[in-house]
Amino acid sequence: MRRAQNDPQRWRLAVVSVPDDPDADPGVAYLVQPFVGVTMHSAQTSVPLKVATLLADAGPPC
């Protein structure tokens, strides 16, 4: 996440939805600059994110 914040033009976050139907294709959405405004403590190892919120801002690959 820190690398993505330091160089946002080179990083994308992909969100993949895997369907229950094994014959269906997974859905893929991409986020550009997904970590803007997110801060982490130096000892923090994870950041909880809400998938629904991420998908609201996601789009096709760019």
PDB file of N, CA, C, O and CB in Angstrom:
ATOM      1  N   MET A   1       0.812  -1.171   0.000  1.00  0.00           N
ATOM      2  CA  MET A   1       0.000   0.000   0.000  1.00  0.00           C
ATOM      3  C   MET A   1       0.870   1.253   0.000  1.00  0.00           C
ATOM      4  O   MET A   1       0.561   2.229  -0.685  1.00  0.00           O
ATOM      5  CB  MET A   1      -0.932  -0.013   1.187  1.00  0.00           C
ATOM      6  N   ARG A   2       1.937   1.225   0.755  1.00  0.00           N
ATOM      7  CA  ARG A   2       2.806   2.407   0.792  1.00  0.00           C
ATOM      8  C   ARG A   2       3.442   2.677  -0.571  1.00  0.00           C
ATOM      9  O   ARG A   2       3.572   3.832  -0.977  1.00  0.00           O
ATOM     10  CB  ARG A   2       3.900   2.228   1.852  1.00  0.00           C
ATOM     11  N   ARG A   3       3.829   1.642  -1.262  1.00  0.00           N
ATOM     12  CA  ARG A   3       4.403   1.842  -2.599  1.00  0.00           C
ATOM     13  C   ARG A   3       3.366   2.423  -3.554  1.00  0.00           C
ATOM     14  O   ARG A   3       3.679   3.288  -4.372  1.00  0.00           O
ATOM     15  CB  ARG A   3       4.947   0.515  -3.158  1.00  0.00           C
ATOM     16  N   ALA A   4       2.148   1.947  -3.443  1.00  0.00           N
ATOM     17  CA  ALA A   4       1.076   2.473  -4.291  1.00  0.00           C
ATOM     18  C   ALA A   4       0.813   3.944  -3.986  1.00  0.00           C
ATOM     19  O   ALA A   4       0.514   4.719  -4.894  1.00  0.00           O
ATOM     20  CB  ALA A   4      -0.212   1.656  -4.099  1.00  0.00           C
ATOM     21  N   GLN A   5       0.920   4.332  -2.735  1.00  0.00           N
ATOM     22  CA  GLN A   5       0.728   5.736  -2.377  1.00  0.00           C
ATOM     23  C   GLN A   5       1.886   6.602  -2.865  1.00  0.00           C
ATOM     24  O   GLN A   5       1.680   7.748  -3.265  1.00  0.00           O
ATOM     25  CB  GLN A   5       0.574   5.879  -0.866  1.00  0.00           C
ATOM     26  N   ASN A   6       3.096   6.060  -2.834  1.00  0.00           N
ATOM     27  CA  ASN A   6       4.264   6.834  -3.260  1.00  0.00           C
ATOM     28  C   ASN A   6       4.368   6.982  -4.768  1.00  0.00           C
ATOM     29  O   ASN A   6       4.953   7.952  -5.250  1.00  0.00           O
ATOM     30  CB  ASN A   6       5.515   6.193  -2.740  1.00  0.00           C
ATOM     31  N   ASP A   7       3.819   6.051  -5.518  1.00  0.00           N
ATOM     32  CA  ASP A   7       3.889   6.097  -6.982  1.00  0.00           C
ATOM     33  C   ASP A   7       2.541   5.668  -7.560  1.00  0.00           C
ATOM     34  O   ASP A   7       2.450   4.612  -8.185  1.00  0.00           O
ATOM     35  CB  ASP A   7       5.039   5.182  -7.521  1.00  0.00           C
ATOM     36  N   PRO A   8       1.493   6.473  -7.359  1.00  0.00           N
ATOM     37  CA  PRO A   8       0.132   6.052  -7.701  1.00  0.00           C
ATOM     38  C   PRO A   8      -0.111   5.802  -9.189  1.00  0.00           C
ATOM     39  O   PRO A   8      -1.029   5.058  -9.535  1.00  0.00           O
ATOM     40  CB  PRO A   8      -0.825   7.080  -7.230  1.00  0.00           C
ATOM     41  N   GLN A   9       0.672   6.393 -10.064  1.00  0.00           N
ATOM     42  CA  GLN A   9       0.458   6.183 -11.497  1.00  0.00           C
ATOM     43  C   GLN A   9       0.882   4.796 -11.961  1.00  0.00           C
ATOM     44  O   GLN A   9       0.493   4.370 -13.048  1.00  0.00           O
ATOM     45  CB  GLN A   9       1.209   7.226 -12.286  1.00  0.00           C
ATOM     46  N   ARG A  10       1.660   4.089 -11.170  1.00  0.00           N
ATOM     47  CA  ARG A  10       2.144   2.763 -11.553  1.00  0.00           C
ATOM     48  C   ARG A  10       1.378   1.623 -10.897  1.00  0.00           C
ATOM     49  O   ARG A  10       1.652   0.459 -11.188  1.00  0.00           O
ATOM     50  CB  ARG A  10       3.595   2.639 -11.213  1.00  0.00           C
ATOM     51  N   TRP A  11       0.424   1.924 -10.018  1.00  0.00           N
ATOM     52  CA  TRP A  11      -0.255   0.882  -9.254  1.00  0.00           C
ATOM     53  C   TRP A  11      -1.742   0.883  -9.502  1.00  0.00           C
ATOM     54  O   TRP A  11      -2.358   1.940  -9.636  1.00  0.00           O
ATOM     55  CB  TRP A  11       0.012   1.050  -7.782  1.00  0.00           C
ATOM     56  N   ARG A  12      -2.324  -0.313  -9.565  1.00  0.00           N
ATOM     57  CA  ARG A  12      -3.770  -0.524  -9.663  1.00  0.00           C
ATOM     58  C   ARG A  12      -4.143  -1.606  -8.651  1.00  0.00           C
ATOM     59  O   ARG A  12      -3.338  -2.483  -8.339  1.00  0.00           O
ATOM     60  CB  ARG A  12      -4.203  -0.934 -11.132  1.00  0.00           C
ATOM     61  N   LEU A  13      -5.359  -1.533  -8.149  1.00  0.00           N
ATOM     62  CA  LEU A  13      -5.882  -2.583  -7.286  1.00  0.00           C
ATOM     63  C   LEU A  13      -6.964  -3.297  -8.074  1.00  0.00           C
ATOM     64  O   LEU A  13      -7.925  -2.670  -8.520  1.00  0.00           O
ATOM     65  CB  LEU A  13      -6.435  -2.010  -5.924  1.00  0.00           C
ATOM     66  N   ALA A  14      -6.820  -4.592  -8.249  1.00  0.00           N
ATOM     67  CA  ALA A  14      -7.818  -5.393  -8.961  1.00  0.00           C
ATOM     68  C   ALA A  14      -8.711  -6.084  -7.937  1.00  0.00           C
ATOM     69  O   ALA A  14      -8.226  -6.681  -6.977  1.00  0.00           O
ATOM     70  CB  ALA A  14      -7.137  -6.440  -9.904  1.00  0.00           C
ATOM     71  N   VAL A  15     -10.015  -5.995  -8.152  1.00  0.00           N
ATOM     72  CA  VAL A  15     -10.997  -6.679  -7.315  1.00  0.00           C
ATOM     73  C   VAL A  15     -11.654  -7.733  -8.191  1.00  0.00           C
ATOM     74  O   VAL A  15     -12.268  -7.410  -9.208  1.00  0.00           O
ATOM     75  CB  VAL A  15     -12.064  -5.675  -6.706  1.00  0.00           C
ATOM     76  N   VAL A  16     -11.524  -8.985  -7.797  1.00  0.00           N
ATOM     77  CA  VAL A  16     -12.050 -10.094  -8.595  1.00  0.00           C
ATOM     78  C   VAL A  16     -13.221 -10.729  -7.856  1.00  0.00           C
ATOM     79  O   VAL A  16     -13.109 -11.109  -6.691  1.00  0.00           O
ATOM     80  CB  VAL A  16     -10.943 -11.152  -8.885  1.00  0.00           C
ATOM     81  N   SER A  17     -14.354 -10.836  -8.562  1.00  0.00           N
ATOM     82  CA  SER A  17     -15.543 -11.503  -8.016  1.00  0.00           C
ATOM     83  C   SER A  17     -15.610 -12.901  -8.615  1.00  0.00           C
ATOM     84  O   SER A  17     -15.733 -13.059  -9.830  1.00  0.00           O
ATOM     85  CB  SER A  17     -16.860 -10.690  -8.326  1.00  0.00           C
ATOM     86  N   VAL A  18     -15.530 -13.894  -7.775  1.00  0.00           N
ATOM     87  CA  VAL A  18     -15.561 -15.284  -8.237  1.00  0.00           C
ATOM     88  C   VAL A  18     -16.991 -15.807  -8.066  1.00  0.00           C
ATOM     89  O   VAL A  18     -17.497 -15.877  -6.946  1.00  0.00           O
ATOM     90  CB  VAL A  18     -14.527 -16.180  -7.443  1.00  0.00           C
ATOM     91  N   PRO A  19     -17.638 -16.172  -9.173  1.00  0.00           N
ATOM     92  CA  PRO A  19     -19.033 -16.626  -9.096  1.00  0.00           C
ATOM     93  C   PRO A  19     -19.151 -18.038  -8.514  1.00  0.00           C
ATOM     94  O   PRO A  19     -18.201 -18.820  -8.549  1.00  0.00           O
ATOM     95  CB  PRO A  19     -19.672 -16.590 -10.482  1.00  0.00           C
ATOM     96  N   ASP A  20     -20.323 -18.341  -7.984  1.00  0.00           N
ATOM     97  CA  ASP A  20     -20.584 -19.685  -7.471  1.00  0.00           C
ATOM     98  C   ASP A  20     -20.675 -20.707  -8.598  1.00  0.00           C
ATOM     99  O   ASP A  20     -20.308 -21.869  -8.422  1.00  0.00           O
ATOM    100  CB  ASP A  20     -21.873 -19.698  -6.654  1.00  0.00           C
ATOM    101  N   ASP A  21     -21.163 -20.274  -9.752  1.00  0.00           N
ATOM    102  CA  ASP A  21     -21.308 -21.155 -10.919  1.00  0.00           C
ATOM    103  C   ASP A  21     -19.929 -21.390 -11.540  1.00  0.00           C
ATOM    104  O   ASP A  21     -19.294 -20.434 -11.986  1.00  0.00           O
ATOM    105  CB  ASP A  21     -22.296 -20.537 -11.975  1.00  0.00           C
ATOM    106  N   PRO A  22     -19.452 -22.634 -11.579  1.00  0.00           N
ATOM    107  CA  PRO A  22     -18.112 -22.893 -12.117  1.00  0.00           C
ATOM    108  C   PRO A  22     -17.990 -22.602 -13.609  1.00  0.00           C
ATOM    109  O   PRO A  22     -16.876 -22.476 -14.118  1.00  0.00           O
ATOM    110  CB  PRO A  22     -17.733 -24.325 -11.861  1.00  0.00           C
ATOM    111  N   ASP A  23     -19.111 -22.493 -14.322  1.00  0.00           N
ATOM    112  CA  ASP A  23     -19.061 -22.202 -15.755  1.00  0.00           C
ATOM    113  C   ASP A  23     -19.084 -20.703 -16.046  1.00  0.00           C
ATOM    114  O   ASP A  23     -18.857 -20.293 -17.185  1.00  0.00           O
ATOM    115  CB  ASP A  23     -20.223 -22.873 -16.459  1.00  0.00           C
ATOM    116  N   ALA A  24     -19.352 -19.890 -15.038  1.00  0.00           N
ATOM    117  CA  ALA A  24     -19.414 -18.443 -15.227  1.00  0.00           C
ATOM    118  C   ALA A  24     -18.018 -17.830 -15.123  1.00  0.00           C
ATOM    119  O   ALA A  24     -17.149 -18.331 -14.409  1.00  0.00           O
ATOM    120  CB  ALA A  24     -20.359 -17.804 -14.193  1.00  0.00           C
ATOM    121  N   ASP A  25     -17.833 -16.751 -15.843  1.00  0.00           N
ATOM    122  CA  ASP A  25     -16.553 -16.042 -15.806  1.00  0.00           C
ATOM    123  C   ASP A  25     -16.489 -15.132 -14.581  1.00  0.00           C
ATOM    124  O   ASP A  25     -17.501 -14.556 -14.181  1.00  0.00           O
ATOM    125  CB  ASP A  25     -16.346 -15.219 -17.100  1.00  0.00           C
ATOM    126  N   PRO A  26     -15.315 -15.004 -13.992  1.00  0.00           N
ATOM    127  CA  PRO A  26     -15.182 -14.072 -12.862  1.00  0.00           C
ATOM    128  C   PRO A  26     -15.269 -12.631 -13.353  1.00  0.00           C
ATOM    129  O   PRO A  26     -14.947 -12.333 -14.503  1.00  0.00           O
ATOM    130  CB  PRO A  26     -13.844 -14.302 -12.114  1.00  0.00           C
ATOM    131  N   GLY A  27     -15.702 -11.753 -12.475  1.00  0.00           N
ATOM    132  CA  GLY A  27     -15.736 -10.328 -12.797  1.00  0.00           C
ATOM    133  C   GLY A  27     -14.484  -9.663 -12.254  1.00  0.00           C
ATOM    134  O   GLY A  27     -14.028  -9.973 -11.153  1.00  0.00           O
ATOM    135  N   VAL A  28     -13.935  -8.747 -13.037  1.00  0.00           N
ATOM    136  CA  VAL A  28     -12.725  -8.050 -12.625  1.00  0.00           C
ATOM    137  C   VAL A  28     -12.967  -6.546 -12.737  1.00  0.00           C
ATOM    138  O   VAL A  28     -13.436  -6.062 -13.767  1.00  0.00           O
ATOM    139  CB  VAL A  28     -11.500  -8.488 -13.487  1.00  0.00           C
ATOM    140  N   ALA A  29     -12.648  -5.824 -11.690  1.00  0.00           N
ATOM    141  CA  ALA A  29     -12.749  -4.368 -11.697  1.00  0.00           C
ATOM    142  C   ALA A  29     -11.431  -3.810 -11.171  1.00  0.00           C
ATOM    143  O   ALA A  29     -10.782  -4.424 -10.324  1.00  0.00           O
ATOM    144  CB  ALA A  29     -13.967  -3.868 -10.835  1.00  0.00           C
ATOM    145  N   TYR A  30     -11.046  -2.662 -11.670  1.00  0.00           N
ATOM    146  CA  TYR A  30      -9.765  -2.064 -11.304  1.00  0.00           C
ATOM    147  C   TYR A  30      -9.979  -0.704 -10.655  1.00  0.00           C
ATOM    148  O   TYR A  30     -10.876   0.051 -11.029  1.00  0.00           O
ATOM    149  CB  TYR A  30      -8.858  -1.931 -12.536  1.00  0.00           C
ATOM    150  N   LEU A  31      -9.141  -0.416  -9.687  1.00  0.00           N
ATOM    151  CA  LEU A  31      -9.168   0.887  -9.028  1.00  0.00           C
ATOM    152  C   LEU A  31      -7.851   1.600  -9.268  1.00  0.00           C
ATOM    153  O   LEU A  31      -6.773   1.027  -9.109  1.00  0.00           O
ATOM    154  CB  LEU A  31      -9.440   0.739  -7.513  1.00  0.00           C
ATOM    155  N   VAL A  32      -7.962   2.862  -9.654  1.00  0.00           N
ATOM    156  CA  VAL A  32      -6.797   3.715  -9.826  1.00  0.00           C
ATOM    157  C   VAL A  32      -6.690   4.560  -8.564  1.00  0.00           C
ATOM    158  O   VAL A  32      -7.673   5.166  -8.138  1.00  0.00           O
ATOM    159  CB  VAL A  32      -6.905   4.609 -11.126  1.00  0.00           C
ATOM    160  N   GLN A  33      -5.527   4.605  -7.975  1.00  0.00           N
ATOM    161  CA  GLN A  33      -5.260   5.335  -6.743  1.00  0.00           C
ATOM    162  C   GLN A  33      -6.227   4.951  -5.623  1.00  0.00           C
ATOM    163  O   GLN A  33      -6.890   5.819  -5.055  1.00  0.00           O
ATOM    164  CB  GLN A  33      -5.337   6.827  -7.000  1.00  0.00           C
ATOM    165  N   PRO A  34      -6.315   3.664  -5.302  1.00  0.00           N
ATOM    166  CA  PRO A  34      -7.278   3.204  -4.304  1.00  0.00           C
ATOM    167  C   PRO A  34      -6.945   3.586  -2.863  1.00  0.00           C
ATOM    168  O   PRO A  34      -7.808   3.508  -1.990  1.00  0.00           O
ATOM    169  CB  PRO A  34      -7.397   1.735  -4.392  1.00  0.00           C
ATOM    170  N   PHE A  35      -5.710   3.995  -2.609  1.00  0.00           N
ATOM    171  CA  PHE A  35      -5.298   4.246  -1.229  1.00  0.00           C
ATOM    172  C   PHE A  35      -5.130   5.733  -0.913  1.00  0.00           C
ATOM    173  O   PHE A  35      -4.494   6.085   0.080  1.00  0.00           O
ATOM    174  CB  PHE A  35      -4.007   3.525  -0.948  1.00  0.00           C
ATOM    175  N   VAL A  36      -5.686   6.595  -1.740  1.00  0.00           N
ATOM    176  CA  VAL A  36      -5.620   8.028  -1.461  1.00  0.00           C
ATOM    177  C   VAL A  36      -6.420   8.308  -0.192  1.00  0.00           C
ATOM    178  O   VAL A  36      -7.575   7.898  -0.076  1.00  0.00           O
ATOM    179  CB  VAL A  36      -6.164   8.870  -2.668  1.00  0.00           C
ATOM    180  N   GLY A  37      -5.817   8.990   0.736  1.00  0.00           N
ATOM    181  CA  GLY A  37      -6.484   9.330   1.989  1.00  0.00           C
ATOM    182  C   GLY A  37      -6.422   8.251   3.058  1.00  0.00           C
ATOM    183  O   GLY A  37      -6.918   8.457   4.166  1.00  0.00           O
ATOM    184  N   VAL A  38      -5.823   7.099   2.751  1.00  0.00           N
ATOM    185  CA  VAL A  38      -5.689   6.018   3.728  1.00  0.00           C
ATOM    186  C   VAL A  38      -4.346   6.192   4.434  1.00  0.00           C
ATOM    187  O   VAL A  38      -3.313   6.356   3.785  1.00  0.00           O
ATOM    188  CB  VAL A  38      -5.795   4.601   3.041  1.00  0.00           C
ATOM    189  N   THR A  39      -4.365   6.156   5.744  1.00  0.00           N
ATOM    190  CA  THR A  39      -3.116   6.279   6.497  1.00  0.00           C
ATOM    191  C   THR A  39      -2.883   5.007   7.311  1.00  0.00           C
ATOM    192  O   THR A  39      -3.826   4.340   7.735  1.00  0.00           O
ATOM    193  CB  THR A  39      -3.149   7.525   7.428  1.00  0.00           C
ATOM    194  N   MET A  40      -1.621   4.692   7.514  1.00  0.00           N
ATOM    195  CA  MET A  40      -1.237   3.521   8.280  1.00  0.00           C
ATOM    196  C   MET A  40      -0.221   3.918   9.333  1.00  0.00           C
ATOM    197  O   MET A  40       0.635   4.771   9.097  1.00  0.00           O
ATOM    198  CB  MET A  40      -0.671   2.423   7.363  1.00  0.00           C
ATOM    199  N   HIS A  41      -0.321   3.297  10.489  1.00  0.00           N
ATOM    200  CA  HIS A  41       0.700   3.427  11.515  1.00  0.00           C
ATOM    201  C   HIS A  41       1.906   2.608  11.071  1.00  0.00           C
ATOM    202  O   HIS A  41       1.742   1.636  10.333  1.00  0.00           O
ATOM    203  CB  HIS A  41       0.172   2.958  12.918  1.00  0.00           C
ATOM    204  N   SER A  42       3.094   2.965  11.492  1.00  0.00           N
ATOM    205  CA  SER A  42       4.303   2.258  11.038  1.00  0.00           C
ATOM    206  C   SER A  42       4.315   0.785  11.427  1.00  0.00           C
ATOM    207  O   SER A  42       4.973  -0.012  10.759  1.00  0.00           O
ATOM    208  CB  SER A  42       5.534   2.930  11.603  1.00  0.00           C
ATOM    209  N   ALA A  43       3.601   0.397  12.494  1.00  0.00           N
ATOM    210  CA  ALA A  43       3.561  -1.001  12.919  1.00  0.00           C
ATOM    211  C   ALA A  43       2.336  -1.738  12.379  1.00  0.00           C
ATOM    212  O   ALA A  43       2.169  -2.930  12.638  1.00  0.00           O
ATOM    213  CB  ALA A  43       3.579  -1.080  14.434  1.00  0.00           C
ATOM    214  N   GLN A  44       1.495  -1.057  11.647  1.00  0.00           N
ATOM    215  CA  GLN A  44       0.266  -1.670  11.124  1.00  0.00           C
ATOM    216  C   GLN A  44       0.585  -2.586   9.950  1.00  0.00           C
ATOM    217  O   GLN A  44       1.391  -2.238   9.087  1.00  0.00           O
ATOM    218  CB  GLN A  44      -0.745  -0.586  10.692  1.00  0.00           C
ATOM    219  N   THR A  45      -0.047  -3.757   9.918  1.00  0.00           N
ATOM    220  CA  THR A  45       0.236  -4.737   8.866  1.00  0.00           C
ATOM    221  C   THR A  45      -0.932  -4.973   7.921  1.00  0.00           C
ATOM    222  O   THR A  45      -0.786  -5.676   6.922  1.00  0.00           O
ATOM    223  CB  THR A  45       0.634  -6.039   9.486  1.00  0.00           C
ATOM    224  N   SER A  46      -2.087  -4.395   8.224  1.00  0.00           N
ATOM    225  CA  SER A  46      -3.236  -4.562   7.331  1.00  0.00           C
ATOM    226  C   SER A  46      -4.151  -3.344   7.431  1.00  0.00           C
ATOM    227  O   SER A  46      -4.110  -2.584   8.399  1.00  0.00           O
ATOM    228  CB  SER A  46      -4.020  -5.859   7.674  1.00  0.00           C
ATOM    229  N   VAL A  47      -4.978  -3.184   6.398  1.00  0.00           N
ATOM    230  CA  VAL A  47      -5.945  -2.097   6.367  1.00  0.00           C
ATOM    231  C   VAL A  47      -7.284  -2.697   5.962  1.00  0.00           C
ATOM    232  O   VAL A  47      -7.399  -3.265   4.876  1.00  0.00           O
ATOM    233  CB  VAL A  47      -5.504  -0.950   5.381  1.00  0.00           C
ATOM    234  N   PRO A  48      -8.301  -2.583   6.819  1.00  0.00           N
ATOM    235  CA  PRO A  48      -9.615  -3.118   6.440  1.00  0.00           C
ATOM    236  C   PRO A  48     -10.265  -2.208   5.394  1.00  0.00           C
ATOM    237  O   PRO A  48     -10.352  -0.994   5.579  1.00  0.00           O
ATOM    238  CB  PRO A  48     -10.536  -3.256   7.689  1.00  0.00           C
ATOM    239  N   LEU A  49     -10.710  -2.806   4.313  1.00  0.00           N
ATOM    240  CA  LEU A  49     -11.379  -2.074   3.240  1.00  0.00           C
ATOM    241  C   LEU A  49     -12.717  -2.740   2.960  1.00  0.00           C
ATOM    242  O   LEU A  49     -12.832  -3.962   3.058  1.00  0.00           O
ATOM    243  CB  LEU A  49     -10.499  -2.025   1.952  1.00  0.00           C
ATOM    244  N   LYS A  50     -13.723  -1.960   2.615  1.00  0.00           N
ATOM    245  CA  LYS A  50     -15.039  -2.504   2.280  1.00  0.00           C
ATOM    246  C   LYS A  50     -15.119  -2.718   0.774  1.00  0.00           C
ATOM    247  O   LYS A  50     -14.950  -1.782  -0.008  1.00  0.00           O
ATOM    248  CB  LYS A  50     -16.178  -1.559   2.765  1.00  0.00           C
ATOM    249  N   VAL A  51     -15.378  -3.958   0.379  1.00  0.00           N
ATOM    250  CA  VAL A  51     -15.423  -4.311  -1.041  1.00  0.00           C
ATOM    251  C   VAL A  51     -16.494  -3.503  -1.771  1.00  0.00           C
ATOM    252  O   VAL A  51     -16.259  -3.037  -2.885  1.00  0.00           O
ATOM    253  CB  VAL A  51     -15.687  -5.815  -1.212  1.00  0.00           C
ATOM    254  N   ALA A  52     -17.660  -3.332  -1.162  1.00  0.00           N
ATOM    255  CA  ALA A  52     -18.741  -2.574  -1.805  1.00  0.00           C
ATOM    256  C   ALA A  52     -18.298  -1.140  -2.098  1.00  0.00           C
ATOM    257  O   ALA A  52     -18.621  -0.592  -3.152  1.00  0.00           O
ATOM    258  CB  ALA A  52     -20.002  -2.569  -0.913  1.00  0.00           C
ATOM    259  N   THR A  53     -17.571  -0.544  -1.181  1.00  0.00           N
ATOM    260  CA  THR A  53     -17.072   0.814  -1.394  1.00  0.00           C
ATOM    261  C   THR A  53     -16.039   0.840  -2.505  1.00  0.00           C
ATOM    262  O   THR A  53     -16.040   1.750  -3.335  1.00  0.00           O
ATOM    263  CB  THR A  53     -16.471   1.377  -0.103  1.00  0.00           C
ATOM    264  N   LEU A  54     -15.163  -0.145  -2.529  1.00  0.00           N
ATOM    265  CA  LEU A  54     -14.156  -0.224  -3.587  1.00  0.00           C
ATOM    266  C   LEU A  54     -14.810  -0.384  -4.953  1.00  0.00           C
ATOM    267  O   LEU A  54     -14.427   0.292  -5.909  1.00  0.00           O
ATOM    268  CB  LEU A  54     -13.195  -1.386  -3.326  1.00  0.00           C
ATOM    269  N   LEU A  55     -15.786  -1.266  -5.049  1.00  0.00           N
ATOM    270  CA  LEU A  55     -16.426  -1.530  -6.329  1.00  0.00           C
ATOM    271  C   LEU A  55     -17.204  -0.313  -6.850  1.00  0.00           C
ATOM    272  O   LEU A  55     -17.368  -0.157  -8.060  1.00  0.00           O
ATOM    273  CB  LEU A  55     -17.358  -2.725  -6.201  1.00  0.00           C
ATOM    274  N   ALA A  56     -17.675   0.538  -5.955  1.00  0.00           N
ATOM    275  CA  ALA A  56     -18.393   1.734  -6.383  1.00  0.00           C
ATOM    276  C   ALA A  56     -17.495   2.669  -7.172  1.00  0.00           C
ATOM    277  O   ALA A  56     -17.977   3.426  -8.014  1.00  0.00           O
ATOM    278  CB  ALA A  56     -18.969   2.462  -5.183  1.00  0.00           C
ATOM    279  N   ASP A  57     -16.179   2.625  -6.908  1.00  0.00           N
ATOM    280  CA  ASP A  57     -15.215   3.486  -7.587  1.00  0.00           C
ATOM    281  C   ASP A  57     -14.424   2.755  -8.668  1.00  0.00           C
ATOM    282  O   ASP A  57     -13.567   3.355  -9.317  1.00  0.00           O
ATOM    283  CB  ASP A  57     -14.264   4.075  -6.581  1.00  0.00           C
ATOM    284  N   ALA A  58     -14.697   1.483  -8.867  1.00  0.00           N
ATOM    285  CA  ALA A  58     -13.901   0.669  -9.798  1.00  0.00           C
ATOM    286  C   ALA A  58     -14.385   0.821 -11.230  1.00  0.00           C
ATOM    287  O   ALA A  58     -15.502   1.269 -11.491  1.00  0.00           O
ATOM    288  CB  ALA A  58     -13.948  -0.802  -9.392  1.00  0.00           C
ATOM    289  N   GLY A  59     -13.507   0.434 -12.148  1.00  0.00           N
ATOM    290  CA  GLY A  59     -13.844   0.490 -13.562  1.00  0.00           C
ATOM    291  C   GLY A  59     -13.049  -0.529 -14.343  1.00  0.00           C
ATOM    292  O   GLY A  59     -12.389  -1.393 -13.765  1.00  0.00           O
ATOM    293  N   PRO A  60     -13.111  -0.428 -15.663  1.00  0.00           N
ATOM    294  CA  PRO A  60     -12.365  -1.356 -16.523  1.00  0.00           C
ATOM    295  C   PRO A  60     -10.859  -1.080 -16.438  1.00  0.00           C
ATOM    296  O   PRO A  60     -10.447  -0.033 -15.938  1.00  0.00           O
ATOM    297  CB  PRO A  60     -12.849  -1.242 -17.993  1.00  0.00           C
ATOM    298  N   PRO A  61     -10.042  -2.014 -16.926  1.00  0.00           N
ATOM    299  CA  PRO A  61      -8.598  -1.787 -16.888  1.00  0.00           C
ATOM    300  C   PRO A  61      -8.216  -0.548 -17.707  1.00  0.00           C
ATOM    301  O   PRO A  61      -8.821  -0.253 -18.738  1.00  0.00           O
ATOM    302  CB  PRO A  61      -7.849  -3.024 -17.416  1.00  0.00           C
ATOM    303  N   CYS A  62      -7.216   0.154 -17.228  1.00  0.00           N
ATOM    304  CA  CYS A  62      -6.741   1.312 -17.991  1.00  0.00           C
ATOM    305  C   CYS A  62      -5.246   1.288 -18.115  1.00  0.00           C
ATOM    306  O   CYS A  62      -4.663   2.184 -18.725  1.00  0.00           O
ATOM    307  CB  CYS A  62      -7.185   2.613 -17.341  1.00  0.00           C
TER     308      CYS A  62
END
